[in-house]
């Protein structure tokens, strides 16, 4: 079946409304539910009436192909034991009959004229000759015969079946070769559909008894409840069965009969009313007094069923008499359609007769009933959604629901226990923040990311340190405040939910370390990723959330496993529960540097350049910390000023040594380049030895300065060497050296 489409539904309802105004009394005013003021209970009653009407309409349709009142009563009795199924079966045979040969005269002829002469004179007579082509055609004739039946049976005992309708038809197939056009014997796979659901809601008087249990926990709306879900599931199965039967006749069987000359376009349900319409009754129109007594359907060959007279109704719903008029119009339309089929198709010759066409029209009508029911309950759900949107003023998204929950939490919790935004400043007491750390939620439809709100438990774990390992030989102990967060992620069915991101931002001249991992136990943190943020750095890490089964789902899943498999599953689940606790650890770098370098607290707070130099030495050059400490281990601790000065001195010496090493590397690179370039010249161009230039230390001392002036920004090694070598070569006293170094390429 197709999903609910409002435009298609409204177009069908306009046609149905025109029919209803002709069927109902003049005082009745059928309208869509959206046009009539009503209560919430009326939607439940409308869904029940719609379902009961659909049940009766389906049984009326099946009555047209043999499921009469007596047959339905028998099937209801059988349904109390095993399920009852409806089956369509067909068998085909193709036998060779005869071979005939006939002459086929061509449609064209050839005429020739002949003029004769005698003694040199032309004769006046003319002879005409006409020639025609005659072809012998050999034709082969086959006897094609088929038998179909629609039956009902209990359980799997198809031998004891209740036949509803059947027919055997035959036709001759003509071919030009003696090759069978169809298999000699073909048994079509039966098409079955379980109709126990339909029979369950019919009582002994063949009246529908469908009701929605509003008190059930699974009942949410007139559309979303187990009873309607089961009805839709049955409609889906019946729709598929009807599709298979219809395609067998129209796309397989009817293609066999040749040159039938019949109007297959008349195989439609035009004019057959679909009584499954979700209509409400508006204010009565001024006219004669209405008579709401229940009326019975008009007499026809179909089973005459009615909606229960004792069913509860309200003023806005159609009365029982109105619903019976709907069903009467359905039966009248079917009877009229069958009469038209009898005037177009033969009754007993060939494959395409009234019986086959009757089955085709009925299954097409059953498809419309199933689709109409799905659209009807879908319209009730869509109407309720539109009314809710109109009341609120917008479509509620998970972000809006989370906003409502924050409003609700402010009323439910005390201020100390109220959920707080997961956004924390990275700072030391009485100091300016070094940066921020937050978990932000980004809605699927876009919008500004907002920090999530979590229930927080805070504890100072100074007496209970935790550990994490850098490598197999190094374990780090840390203390500080611990925050345990609980978060409820709101997500609607059919949506992906908000995307969470871990966002960390550092301020200018600030730095801190962020570690992301899992809490393995009460004192072990297992970092998976780490990042140092400094000088306005920002990172945004997406958090992929995975759900593990709930305790009930886990118990249901392992219930039928072996004891060994259950123990293994419990062990894995215990590991998941212990190892899936997400953890974030923030380490401020300045206090750790002060402890590492044996500096008094807050010594680096205003030493911005010194802090930057220390970060560069530790991160870029991996300098051991012992080379930069304010005092050796065991030595007297100097005062704050002396300690900072000592560290500055060590840093200056280390930077000078690094600069000297870089200068030496650059000189070596320039020297190697000059050697390669000059030695690549021909012997005639090198009239003097190169060793004088290569040993000229004064010339190479100018390399760093020349490099700073001429080397392009971001240059590679070759460009650096060229830029550095050019001024060195120009400073040489020999013209040959100058010429060689002027164009290094």
C-alpha positions as CSV (number, residue, x, y, z in Angstrom):
1,X,0.0,0.0,0.0
2,X,1.0,3.5,-0.6
3,X,1.8,5.8,2.3
4,X,-0.6,8.5,3.3
5,X,-0.6,11.5,0.9
6,X,-2.8,14.4,1.8
7,X,-3.3,15.7,-1.7
8,X,-4.4,12.3,-3.0
9,X,-6.6,11.7,0.0
10,X,-8.4,15.1,-0.4
11,X,-9.0,14.5,-4.1
12,X,-10.6,11.1,-3.3
13,X,-12.7,12.6,-0.5
14,X,-14.1,15.3,-2.8
15,X,-15.4,12.5,-5.1
16,X,-16.7,10.5,-2.1
17,X,-18.5,13.6,-0.6
18,X,-20.4,14.1,-3.9
19,X,-21.6,10.5,-3.7
20,X,-22.5,10.8,0.0
21,X,-24.7,13.8,-0.5
22,X,-26.7,11.7,-3.0
23,X,-26.8,8.7,-0.7
24,X,-27.7,10.4,2.6
25,X,-30.8,12.2,3.6
26,X,-31.1,15.9,2.6
27,X,-30.6,17.0,6.2
28,X,-27.3,15.3,6.5
29,X,-24.1,17.4,6.1
30,X,-21.0,15.1,5.8
31,X,-17.8,17.0,6.2
32,X,-14.1,16.2,6.9
33,X,-13.2,15.9,10.5
34,X,-11.1,19.1,10.3
35,X,-14.3,21.1,9.4
36,X,-16.4,19.9,12.3
37,X,-15.7,20.8,16.0
38,X,-15.3,17.6,18.0
39,X,-13.5,16.1,21.0
40,X,-10.6,13.8,21.3
41,X,-12.8,10.8,22.1
42,X,-14.6,11.4,18.8
43,X,-11.4,10.5,17.0
44,X,-11.2,7.1,18.8
45,X,-14.9,6.5,17.9
46,X,-14.2,7.5,14.3
47,X,-11.3,5.1,14.1
48,X,-13.5,2.3,15.5
49,X,-16.3,3.1,13.0
50,X,-13.8,3.3,10.2
51,X,-12.4,-0.2,11.1
52,X,-15.8,-1.8,11.5
53,X,-17.0,-0.4,8.2
54,X,-13.9,-1.6,6.5
55,X,-14.4,-5.2,7.9
56,X,-18.0,-5.2,6.6
57,X,-17.0,-3.8,3.3
58,X,-14.3,-6.4,2.8
59,X,-16.7,-9.2,3.7
60,X,-19.2,-7.8,1.2
61,X,-16.6,-7.7,-1.5
62,X,-15.6,-11.3,-0.8
63,X,-19.3,-12.3,-0.9
64,X,-19.2,-11.3,-4.6
65,X,-16.8,-14.1,-5.3
66,X,-18.6,-16.8,-3.3
67,X,-18.0,-16.1,0.4
68,X,-21.7,-16.0,1.3
69,X,-23.2,-15.7,4.7
70,X,-23.3,-19.4,5.2
71,X,-19.7,-19.8,4.1
72,X,-18.6,-17.0,6.4
73,X,-20.4,-18.6,9.3
74,X,-18.6,-21.9,8.7
75,X,-15.2,-20.1,8.5
76,X,-15.9,-18.3,11.8
77,X,-16.5,-21.7,13.4
78,X,-13.3,-23.1,11.8
79,X,-11.3,-20.1,13.0
80,X,-11.9,-21.0,16.6
81,X,-9.4,-23.9,16.1
82,X,-6.6,-23.1,13.7
83,X,-6.2,-20.0,11.5
84,X,-8.1,-19.8,8.3
85,X,-6.5,-18.8,5.0
86,X,-7.9,-17.7,1.6
87,X,-6.2,-19.3,-1.4
88,X,-6.2,-18.6,-5.1
89,X,-4.9,-21.6,-7.2
90,X,-4.6,-22.2,-10.9
91,X,-3.5,-24.9,-13.2
92,X,-2.7,-24.6,-16.9
93,X,-2.3,-27.2,-19.7
94,X,-1.3,-26.8,-23.3
95,X,-1.7,-29.7,-25.8
96,X,-1.0,-30.0,-29.5
97,X,-4.1,-30.3,-31.6
98,X,-3.4,-30.2,-35.4
99,X,-1.4,-28.8,-38.2
100,X,-3.0,-27.0,-41.2
101,X,-1.7,-25.7,-44.5
102,X,-3.4,-23.0,-46.5
103,X,-2.6,-20.8,-49.5
104,X,-2.1,-17.1,-48.9
105,X,-2.5,-15.0,-52.0
106,X,-0.3,-11.9,-52.0
107,X,-2.0,-8.5,-52.1
108,X,0.0,-7.3,-55.1
109,X,0.0,-8.5,-58.8
110,X,2.2,-7.9,-61.8
111,X,0.7,-7.2,-65.3
112,X,2.8,-7.5,-68.5
113,X,1.9,-6.4,-72.1
114,X,3.1,-8.1,-75.4
115,X,2.9,-6.6,-78.9
116,X,3.6,-8.8,-81.9
117,X,4.7,-7.9,-85.5
118,X,3.9,-9.7,-88.8
119,X,6.0,-9.1,-92.0
120,X,7.4,-6.0,-90.6
121,X,4.1,-4.6,-89.6
122,X,3.0,-4.3,-86.0
123,X,-0.1,-6.1,-85.0
124,X,-2.8,-4.1,-83.3
125,X,-3.5,-6.8,-80.7
126,X,-1.9,-6.6,-77.3
127,X,-1.5,-9.6,-74.9
128,X,-1.7,-8.9,-71.1
129,X,-0.5,-11.3,-68.4
130,X,-1.2,-11.0,-64.7
131,X,1.1,-12.7,-62.2
132,X,0.2,-13.2,-58.5
133,X,2.3,-14.7,-55.6
134,X,0.7,-17.5,-53.6
135,X,2.4,-18.6,-50.4
136,X,1.7,-21.9,-48.6
137,X,1.4,-21.2,-44.8
138,X,1.7,-24.0,-42.2
139,X,0.0,-23.3,-39.0
140,X,0.0,-25.3,-35.7
141,X,-2.9,-25.2,-33.3
142,X,-2.7,-25.8,-29.5
143,X,-5.4,-26.4,-27.0
144,X,-4.8,-24.2,-23.9
145,X,-6.9,-25.0,-20.9
146,X,-6.8,-23.6,-17.4
147,X,-8.7,-24.0,-14.1
148,X,-8.8,-21.5,-11.3
149,X,-10.4,-21.6,-7.9
150,X,-10.7,-19.5,-4.8
151,X,-11.1,-21.5,-1.6
152,X,-10.7,-21.3,2.1
153,X,-9.1,-23.9,4.4
154,X,-8.1,-24.3,8.1
155,X,-4.5,-24.4,9.2
156,X,-2.5,-26.4,6.6
157,X,-5.2,-28.9,5.7
158,X,-5.8,-27.6,2.2
159,X,-7.4,-31.0,1.2
160,X,-10.5,-30.2,3.2
161,X,-11.2,-26.8,1.7
162,X,-14.3,-24.7,1.2
163,X,-14.5,-23.8,-2.4
164,X,-15.8,-20.3,-3.0
165,X,-15.7,-20.0,-6.8
166,X,-14.0,-21.8,-9.7
167,X,-14.0,-22.0,-13.5
168,X,-12.4,-23.9,-16.3
169,X,-11.7,-22.2,-19.6
170,X,-10.0,-23.0,-22.8
171,X,-8.9,-21.5,-26.1
172,X,-6.9,-22.3,-29.2
173,X,-3.4,-20.9,-29.7
174,X,-2.1,-20.6,-33.2
175,X,1.7,-20.7,-33.9
176,X,3.9,-20.8,-37.0
177,X,6.2,-23.4,-35.5
178,X,5.6,-26.7,-33.8
179,X,7.0,-25.4,-30.6
180,X,4.7,-25.3,-27.6
181,X,3.9,-21.7,-26.7
182,X,3.2,-22.6,-23.1
183,X,4.4,-25.4,-20.8
184,X,2.5,-28.6,-21.3
185,X,1.4,-28.6,-17.6
186,X,1.9,-25.6,-15.3
187,X,0.8,-25.4,-11.7
188,X,0.9,-21.8,-10.5
189,X,2.2,-21.4,-6.9
190,X,-0.9,-20.7,-4.8
191,X,-1.5,-17.2,-3.5
192,X,-2.5,-17.5,0.2
193,X,-3.6,-14.8,2.7
194,X,-4.5,-15.4,6.4
195,X,-8.0,-14.0,7.1
196,X,-8.3,-15.1,10.7
197,X,-8.0,-11.4,11.8
198,X,-11.1,-10.6,9.7
199,X,-13.0,-13.5,11.2
200,X,-11.9,-12.7,14.8
201,X,-13.9,-9.4,14.7
202,X,-17.2,-11.0,13.4
203,X,-19.6,-12.4,15.9
204,X,-22.2,-15.1,15.3
205,X,-24.6,-12.6,13.8
206,X,-21.9,-11.5,11.3
207,X,-21.6,-8.1,12.9
208,X,-18.2,-6.4,13.5
209,X,-16.9,-6.1,17.1
210,X,-13.8,-4.0,16.7
211,X,-12.8,-1.8,19.7
212,X,-9.7,0.0,20.7
213,X,-8.4,-0.6,24.3
214,X,-7.7,2.9,25.4
215,X,-6.3,1.8,28.8
216,X,-3.5,-0.2,27.3
217,X,0.0,1.1,27.8
218,X,0.7,0.7,24.0
219,X,-2.3,2.8,23.1
220,X,-1.0,6.3,22.3
221,X,-3.5,7.8,19.7
222,X,-6.5,6.6,17.6
223,X,-3.9,5.6,15.0
224,X,-1.0,4.4,17.1
225,X,-2.4,1.5,19.1
226,X,-2.0,-2.3,18.7
227,X,-5.5,-2.9,17.4
228,X,-5.2,-0.4,14.5
229,X,-1.6,-1.6,13.8
230,X,-2.9,-5.2,13.5
231,X,-5.7,-4.0,11.1
232,X,-3.2,-2.2,8.9
233,X,-1.0,-5.3,8.9
234,X,-3.9,-7.4,7.7
235,X,-4.8,-4.8,5.1
236,X,-1.2,-4.9,3.8
237,X,-1.4,-8.7,3.4
238,X,-4.8,-8.6,1.7
239,X,-3.6,-5.8,-0.6
240,X,-0.6,-7.9,-1.7
241,X,-2.8,-11.0,-2.2
242,X,-5.2,-9.0,-4.4
243,X,-2.3,-7.6,-6.4
244,X,-1.0,-11.1,-7.2
245,X,-4.4,-12.3,-8.2
246,X,-5.1,-9.3,-10.4
247,X,-1.7,-9.5,-12.1
248,X,-2.2,-13.2,-12.8
249,X,-5.4,-12.5,-14.8
250,X,-4.4,-9.3,-16.5
251,X,-0.7,-9.9,-17.2
252,X,-0.6,-13.6,-17.6
253,X,-3.9,-15.4,-18.5
254,X,-5.6,-12.7,-20.6
255,X,-2.4,-12.4,-22.8
256,X,-2.9,-16.0,-24.0
257,X,-6.2,-15.5,-25.8
258,X,-5.5,-14.0,-29.2
259,X,-7.6,-11.6,-31.2
260,X,-10.4,-11.6,-28.6
261,X,-11.6,-8.1,-29.5
262,X,-12.9,-7.4,-26.0
263,X,-12.7,-4.1,-24.1
264,X,-10.3,-4.8,-21.3
265,X,-10.4,-1.1,-20.3
266,X,-13.8,-1.8,-18.7
267,X,-12.1,-3.9,-16.0
268,X,-12.2,-1.1,-13.5
269,X,-14.0,-0.1,-10.4
270,X,-15.3,3.2,-11.7
271,X,-18.6,3.9,-10.1
272,X,-18.1,1.5,-7.1
273,X,-18.3,3.5,-3.9
274,X,-15.6,2.9,-1.2
275,X,-17.5,3.2,2.1
276,X,-14.4,3.5,4.2
277,X,-14.4,7.3,4.5
278,X,-13.5,9.2,7.7
279,X,-16.4,11.7,7.7
280,X,-18.0,13.7,10.5
281,X,-21.5,15.2,10.4
282,X,-21.8,19.0,10.4
283,X,-24.9,20.8,11.5
284,X,-28.1,19.5,9.9
285,X,-29.4,21.3,6.8
286,X,-32.9,22.7,6.9
287,X,-35.2,20.2,5.3
288,X,-37.6,17.5,6.1
289,X,-37.2,15.7,9.4
290,X,-34.5,13.1,9.5
291,X,-35.1,9.5,10.1
292,X,-32.1,7.9,11.8
293,X,-33.5,4.4,12.1
294,X,-31.1,1.8,10.9
295,X,-31.6,0.7,7.3
296,X,-30.6,-2.5,5.8
297,X,-28.6,-2.8,2.6
298,X,-30.4,-3.4,-0.6
299,X,-30.9,-7.0,-1.6
300,X,-28.1,-8.4,-3.6
301,X,-26.1,-11.5,-4.1
302,X,-23.6,-10.3,-1.5
303,X,-23.7,-11.1,2.2
304,X,-25.8,-8.4,3.9
305,X,-23.9,-7.2,6.9
306,X,-24.6,-4.2,9.1
307,X,-22.7,-2.3,11.7
308,X,-23.9,-3.2,15.2
309,X,-27.0,-1.2,16.2
310,X,-25.8,-0.9,19.8
311,X,-22.6,0.8,18.9
312,X,-22.0,4.1,20.8
313,X,-22.2,7.2,18.6
314,X,-21.9,10.9,19.2
315,X,-23.6,13.8,17.4
316,X,-20.7,14.5,15.1
317,X,-20.3,10.9,13.9
318,X,-22.4,9.2,11.2
319,X,-25.3,7.3,12.6
320,X,-25.7,3.5,12.2
321,X,-28.3,4.2,9.5
322,X,-25.8,6.4,7.7
323,X,-23.1,3.7,7.7
324,X,-25.6,1.2,6.4
325,X,-26.4,3.5,3.6
326,X,-22.7,3.6,2.8
327,X,-22.6,-0.2,2.6
328,X,-25.8,-0.3,0.5
329,X,-24.2,2.1,-2.0
330,X,-21.1,-0.1,-2.1
331,X,-23.3,-3.2,-2.9
332,X,-25.3,-1.3,-5.5
333,X,-22.2,-0.1,-7.2
334,X,-20.8,-3.6,-7.4
335,X,-24.0,-5.0,-8.7
336,X,-24.1,-2.4,-11.4
337,X,-20.5,-3.0,-12.4
338,X,-21.2,-6.7,-12.7
339,X,-24.2,-6.0,-15.0
340,X,-22.0,-4.0,-17.3
341,X,-19.4,-6.7,-17.4
342,X,-22.1,-9.2,-18.5
343,X,-22.9,-7.0,-21.5
344,X,-19.2,-6.7,-22.5
345,X,-17.8,-10.1,-21.9
346,X,-19.0,-13.6,-22.8
347,X,-20.3,-16.0,-20.2
348,X,-18.9,-19.4,-21.2
349,X,-16.3,-19.2,-24.1
350,X,-12.6,-18.5,-24.0
351,X,-10.4,-17.4,-21.1
352,X,-11.9,-13.9,-20.7
353,X,-15.4,-14.3,-19.4
354,X,-17.6,-12.7,-16.9
355,X,-16.3,-14.9,-14.0
356,X,-12.7,-13.9,-14.5
357,X,-13.6,-10.3,-14.9
358,X,-15.8,-10.4,-11.8
359,X,-12.8,-11.7,-9.7
360,X,-10.6,-9.0,-11.2
361,X,-13.0,-6.2,-10.3
362,X,-13.5,-7.5,-6.8
363,X,-9.8,-7.7,-6.0
364,X,-9.3,-4.2,-7.4
365,X,-12.1,-3.0,-5.1
366,X,-10.6,-4.8,-2.1
367,X,-7.3,-3.0,-2.8
368,X,-9.2,0.3,-2.7
369,X,-10.8,-0.6,0.6
370,X,-7.4,-1.4,2.1
371,X,-5.9,1.8,0.8
372,X,-8.9,3.8,1.9
373,X,-8.7,2.4,5.4
374,X,-4.9,3.2,5.7
375,X,-5.6,6.7,4.3
376,X,-8.5,7.2,6.7
377,X,-6.6,6.4,10.0
378,X,-3.6,8.3,8.6
379,X,-5.8,11.3,8.1
380,X,-7.0,11.2,11.7
381,X,-3.3,11.1,12.9
382,X,-2.3,13.9,10.5
383,X,-5.3,16.0,11.6
384,X,-4.2,15.6,15.3
385,X,-0.6,16.5,14.4
386,X,-1.8,19.7,12.6
387,X,-4.1,20.7,15.5
388,X,-1.1,20.3,17.9
389,X,1.1,22.4,15.7
390,X,-1.6,25.0,15.5
391,X,-2.0,25.1,19.3
392,X,1.8,25.4,19.9
393,X,2.6,27.5,16.9
394,X,5.5,25.4,15.5
395,X,6.6,21.9,14.9
396,X,8.2,20.5,18.0
397,X,11.7,19.2,17.5
398,X,14.0,17.4,19.9
399,X,15.7,20.7,20.6
400,X,12.4,22.3,21.5
401,X,11.6,19.3,23.8
402,X,14.9,19.6,25.5
403,X,14.2,23.3,26.0
404,X,10.8,22.4,27.6
405,X,12.6,19.9,29.9
406,X,14.9,22.6,31.1
407,X,11.8,24.7,32.0
408,X,10.4,21.6,33.7
409,X,13.6,20.9,35.6
410,X,13.6,24.4,37.0
411,X,10.3,23.7,38.6
412,X,11.1,20.2,39.7
413,X,14.6,20.4,41.2
414,X,16.0,22.7,43.8
415,X,18.7,25.1,42.6
416,X,21.5,23.0,44.0
417,X,20.3,19.9,42.1
418,X,19.1,21.5,38.9
419,X,20.7,20.3,35.7
420,X,23.5,22.6,34.6
421,X,25.0,23.4,31.2
422,X,28.1,21.4,30.4
423,X,30.4,24.4,29.9
424,X,33.3,24.9,32.3
425,X,36.0,27.5,32.5
426,X,39.6,26.1,32.8
427,X,41.0,28.2,35.6
428,X,42.8,28.2,38.9
429,X,41.2,29.8,41.9
430,X,41.4,33.6,41.8
431,X,42.9,33.5,38.3
432,X,41.6,34.5,34.9
433,X,40.3,31.5,32.8
434,X,42.8,29.8,30.6
435,X,39.9,28.6,28.3
436,X,36.7,26.8,28.2
437,X,35.5,23.1,27.8
438,X,32.0,22.2,26.7
439,X,29.9,19.5,25.2
440,X,27.6,21.1,22.6
441,X,24.5,19.7,20.9
442,X,23.8,20.6,17.3
443,X,20.3,19.9,16.0
444,X,19.9,17.9,12.8
445,X,18.2,20.8,11.1
446,X,21.0,23.3,11.9
447,X,21.0,26.2,14.3
448,X,23.4,27.5,16.9
449,X,25.0,24.7,19.0
450,X,24.1,24.9,22.6
451,X,25.8,23.2,25.6
452,X,23.9,20.2,26.9
453,X,22.4,20.2,30.4
454,X,23.4,17.4,32.7
455,X,22.8,16.3,36.3
456,X,26.1,16.9,38.1
457,X,27.7,15.4,41.2
458,X,30.8,17.2,42.3
459,X,33.5,15.8,44.6
460,X,37.0,17.0,45.6
461,X,39.1,13.8,45.3
462,X,42.3,15.2,46.8
463,X,42.4,12.2,49.1
464,X,41.6,9.7,46.3
465,X,44.0,10.2,43.4
466,X,43.5,8.7,40.0
467,X,46.1,7.5,37.5
468,X,46.6,7.3,33.8
469,X,49.5,5.8,31.8
470,X,51.5,7.6,29.2
471,X,53.3,4.4,28.2
472,X,54.1,1.0,29.7
473,X,56.8,2.5,32.0
474,X,55.1,5.8,33.0
475,X,52.1,6.3,35.2
476,X,50.8,9.8,36.1
477,X,48.9,10.5,39.3
478,X,46.5,13.4,39.4
479,X,44.0,14.9,41.8
480,X,41.5,17.6,41.7
481,X,37.7,18.1,41.4
482,X,35.7,15.3,39.9
483,X,32.4,15.9,38.1
484,X,30.1,13.0,37.4
485,X,27.4,13.9,34.8
486,X,24.2,12.3,33.8
487,X,22.6,13.2,30.5
488,X,19.2,12.3,28.9
489,X,19.3,12.5,25.2
490,X,15.9,13.4,23.7
491,X,15.2,11.9,20.3
492,X,11.9,11.4,18.4
493,X,11.2,8.2,16.5
494,X,12.4,8.3,12.9
495,X,15.0,11.0,13.6
496,X,18.7,10.9,14.2
497,X,18.8,13.1,17.2
498,X,21.2,15.9,18.1
499,X,24.9,15.6,17.2
500,X,27.2,16.1,20.2
501,X,30.6,17.7,20.0
502,X,33.3,18.1,22.5
503,X,34.5,21.7,22.1
504,X,37.6,23.2,23.8
505,X,38.9,26.7,23.4
506,X,42.1,28.3,24.7
507,X,42.6,32.0,25.3
508,X,45.6,34.1,24.1
509,X,48.8,33.4,26.0
510,X,47.1,30.5,27.8
511,X,47.6,26.7,27.5
512,X,46.1,23.5,28.9
513,X,46.0,19.8,28.1
514,X,42.8,17.9,27.3
515,X,42.7,14.1,27.6
516,X,39.7,12.1,26.3
517,X,39.1,8.5,27.2
518,X,37.2,6.1,29.4
519,X,37.0,5.5,33.1
520,X,38.1,1.9,33.6
521,X,37.7,1.8,37.3
522,X,37.3,4.1,40.3
523,X,40.9,5.2,40.1
524,X,42.0,4.4,36.6
525,X,41.5,6.8,33.6
526,X,42.4,5.3,30.2
527,X,43.1,8.2,27.8
528,X,42.6,7.6,24.1
529,X,43.3,11.0,22.7
530,X,45.2,14.1,24.0
531,X,45.7,17.6,22.7
532,X,47.6,20.7,23.9
533,X,45.6,23.9,23.3
534,X,47.4,27.2,23.5
535,X,47.1,30.7,22.1
536,X,43.5,30.8,20.9
537,X,43.4,27.2,19.7
538,X,40.0,25.5,19.3
539,X,39.1,21.9,18.8
540,X,35.7,20.4,18.0
541,X,35.5,16.6,18.3
542,X,32.3,14.8,17.3
543,X,31.0,12.3,19.9
544,X,29.5,9.1,18.4
545,X,27.1,7.6,20.8
546,X,26.3,3.9,20.8
547,X,23.4,2.3,22.7
548,X,23.8,-1.0,24.6
549,X,20.7,-3.2,25.2
550,X,18.6,-2.5,28.2
551,X,18.5,-5.0,31.0
552,X,15.2,-6.4,29.8
553,X,16.4,-6.7,26.2
554,X,19.6,-8.3,27.4
555,X,17.7,-10.9,29.4
556,X,15.3,-11.7,26.5
557,X,18.3,-12.0,24.1
558,X,20.2,-14.6,26.2
559,X,17.2,-16.5,27.5
560,X,17.6,-19.3,24.9
561,X,21.4,-19.4,24.9
562,X,23.4,-22.2,26.4
563,X,24.8,-21.7,30.0
564,X,28.3,-21.1,28.6
565,X,27.1,-18.5,26.1
566,X,25.1,-16.8,28.8
567,X,28.1,-16.5,31.1
568,X,30.2,-15.2,28.2
569,X,27.5,-12.6,27.3
570,X,27.3,-11.5,30.9
571,X,31.0,-11.1,31.1
572,X,31.1,-9.0,28.0
573,X,28.2,-6.9,29.2
574,X,30.0,-6.3,32.6
575,X,33.0,-5.1,30.6
576,X,30.8,-2.8,28.6
577,X,29.1,-1.3,31.6
578,X,32.5,-0.7,33.3
579,X,34.3,0.5,30.2
580,X,31.8,2.7,28.5
581,X,31.9,5.6,31.0
582,X,33.2,8.5,29.0
583,X,35.8,10.7,30.7
584,X,37.6,14.0,30.1
585,X,40.6,15.1,32.0
586,X,41.9,18.7,31.9
587,X,45.4,19.5,33.0
588,X,46.5,23.1,33.4
589,X,50.1,23.5,32.2
590,X,51.4,26.6,34.0
591,X,51.0,25.1,37.5
592,X,52.7,21.9,36.3
593,X,55.6,23.9,34.8
594,X,56.1,25.7,38.1
595,X,56.3,22.5,40.0
596,X,58.5,20.9,37.4
597,X,61.0,23.8,37.3
598,X,60.9,24.2,41.1
599,X,59.4,27.7,40.9
600,X,57.1,29.2,43.5
601,X,53.3,29.2,42.7
602,X,52.1,31.9,40.3
603,X,55.7,32.6,39.2
604,X,54.8,32.2,35.5
605,X,51.5,34.1,35.6
606,X,52.9,37.3,34.2
607,X,56.0,35.8,32.5
608,X,54.4,35.5,29.1
609,X,57.5,35.3,27.0
610,X,59.2,32.9,29.4
611,X,56.2,30.6,29.3
612,X,56.1,30.7,25.5
613,X,59.8,29.9,25.4
614,X,59.4,27.0,27.8
615,X,56.5,25.6,25.8
616,X,58.6,25.7,22.6
617,X,61.6,24.1,24.3
618,X,59.5,21.3,25.8
619,X,57.2,20.6,22.8
620,X,59.3,21.4,19.8
621,X,62.8,20.5,20.9
622,X,62.0,17.9,23.7
623,X,64.5,19.5,26.1
624,X,64.9,17.6,29.4
625,X,63.4,19.5,32.3
626,X,66.5,19.1,34.5
627,X,68.4,21.6,32.2
628,X,65.9,24.4,33.0
629,X,65.1,24.0,36.7
630,X,65.6,26.9,39.0
631,X,67.8,24.8,41.4
632,X,69.2,21.3,41.5
633,X,67.6,18.6,43.5
634,X,68.6,18.9,47.1
635,X,69.9,22.4,46.7
636,X,68.5,25.3,48.8
637,X,65.4,26.8,47.1
638,X,66.0,30.4,45.9
639,X,63.6,33.3,46.3
640,X,60.8,33.9,43.8
641,X,62.8,36.6,41.9
642,X,66.0,34.6,41.9
643,X,64.2,31.4,40.8
644,X,62.6,33.1,37.8
645,X,65.9,34.7,36.9
646,X,67.7,31.4,37.0
647,X,65.1,29.8,34.8
648,X,65.3,32.7,32.4
649,X,69.1,32.3,32.3
650,X,68.8,28.6,31.5
651,X,66.3,29.3,28.8
652,X,68.5,32.0,27.2
653,X,71.5,29.7,27.2
654,X,69.4,26.9,25.7
655,X,68.0,29.2,23.0
656,X,71.5,30.4,22.2
657,X,72.8,26.9,21.9
658,X,69.9,26.0,19.6
659,X,70.5,29.1,17.5
660,X,74.2,28.1,17.2
661,X,73.2,24.6,16.2
662,X,70.8,25.9,13.6
663,X,73.5,28.3,12.3
664,X,75.9,25.5,12.0
665,X,73.4,23.3,10.2
666,X,72.6,26.2,7.8
667,X,76.3,26.8,7.1
668,X,76.9,23.2,6.5
669,X,73.9,23.1,4.1
670,X,75.2,26.2,2.3
671,X,78.7,24.8,2.1
672,X,77.5,21.6,0.6
673,X,75.4,23.4,-1.9
674,X,78.3,25.7,-3.0
675,X,80.6,22.7,-3.2
676,X,78.2,20.8,-5.4
677,X,77.5,23.7,-7.7
678,X,81.1,24.8,-8.1
679,X,82.4,21.3,-8.6
680,X,79.8,20.7,-11.3
681,X,81.6,23.4,-13.5
682,X,84.0,22.3,-16.2
683,X,87.7,22.0,-15.5
684,X,88.4,24.9,-17.9
685,X,86.2,27.3,-15.9
686,X,87.9,26.4,-12.6
687,X,91.3,27.8,-13.1
688,X,92.0,28.0,-9.4
689,X,91.5,25.7,-6.5
690,X,88.2,25.9,-4.6
691,X,89.6,25.1,-1.2
692,X,90.3,28.8,-0.5
693,X,86.6,29.7,-0.9
694,X,85.4,26.7,1.1
695,X,87.8,27.4,3.9
696,X,86.8,31.1,4.1
697,X,85.1,31.1,7.5
698,X,84.4,34.8,7.3
699,X,82.4,34.4,4.2
700,X,80.2,31.7,5.7
701,X,79.6,33.7,8.9
702,X,77.4,36.0,6.8
703,X,75.2,33.1,5.7
704,X,72.5,33.5,8.4
705,X,72.2,37.2,7.7
706,X,72.0,36.7,4.0
707,X,69.5,33.9,4.5
708,X,67.2,36.2,6.6
709,X,67.2,38.8,3.9
710,X,66.9,36.7,0.7
711,X,65.3,33.4,1.7
712,X,61.6,33.4,0.7
713,X,59.0,32.6,3.4
714,X,58.2,28.9,3.6
715,X,61.0,28.0,1.3
716,X,62.2,24.4,0.9
717,X,65.8,23.2,1.6
718,X,67.0,23.8,-2.0
719,X,65.7,27.4,-2.0
720,X,67.3,28.0,1.4
721,X,70.6,26.8,0.2
722,X,70.4,28.9,-3.0
723,X,69.5,32.0,-1.0
724,X,72.2,31.4,1.5
725,X,74.9,30.5,-1.1
726,X,74.4,33.5,-3.4
727,X,75.7,36.2,-1.0
728,X,78.6,33.9,0.1
729,X,79.8,33.4,-3.5
730,X,79.5,37.2,-4.2
731,X,81.8,37.9,-1.3
732,X,84.6,35.8,-2.8
733,X,87.5,37.8,-4.3
734,X,87.7,35.6,-7.4
735,X,85.6,36.5,-10.5
736,X,85.2,32.9,-11.4
737,X,83.6,32.1,-8.0
738,X,81.3,35.1,-8.4
739,X,80.2,33.9,-11.9
740,X,79.6,30.4,-10.7
741,X,77.5,31.4,-7.7
742,X,75.5,34.1,-9.4
743,X,73.4,31.6,-11.3
744,X,73.2,28.5,-9.1
745,X,70.4,27.0,-11.2
